[in-house]
């Protein structure tokens, strides 16, 4: 456990909690958390997760813009249903990304756990995109990914980060519940 990991965990926790609450402050805090985890994952040779943090930075900027635009149109950030085709396409893209990233990192780097790291990174990108698009189903994918991340981080002896991801599972459950409720309220009022 390092000061870097402690700071990354604390800021990530706050950012995810704010995301579940649909609070706009989640975006700048998520950017800071990404930068901290980029360095941490570089240090422990989880390269797919390191690159994931950089890509998350781009996704965070995208989500910030989408949510900001949505707030101009309404008082709160609205939750949008995920079409069945969108769900299937997202899962297919996640699987293809896992194969591509896994092949690259297993053949061209000294990454530890290249295939697992690649799979989690790829599906995290899908979940991040769904979160930016305000789909409540993003939380279900986050739950699945975070469960596996806990095991990987325990294996890598990143116990504080494993604890954060265990807590993030609970935050994702809360996020899903709250976003489902918000989507139901919006549907009844339209």
Helices and strands as residue ranges (DSSP letters): H 3-20, H 25-43, H 47-73, H 84-108, H 114-132, H 138-155, H 159-189
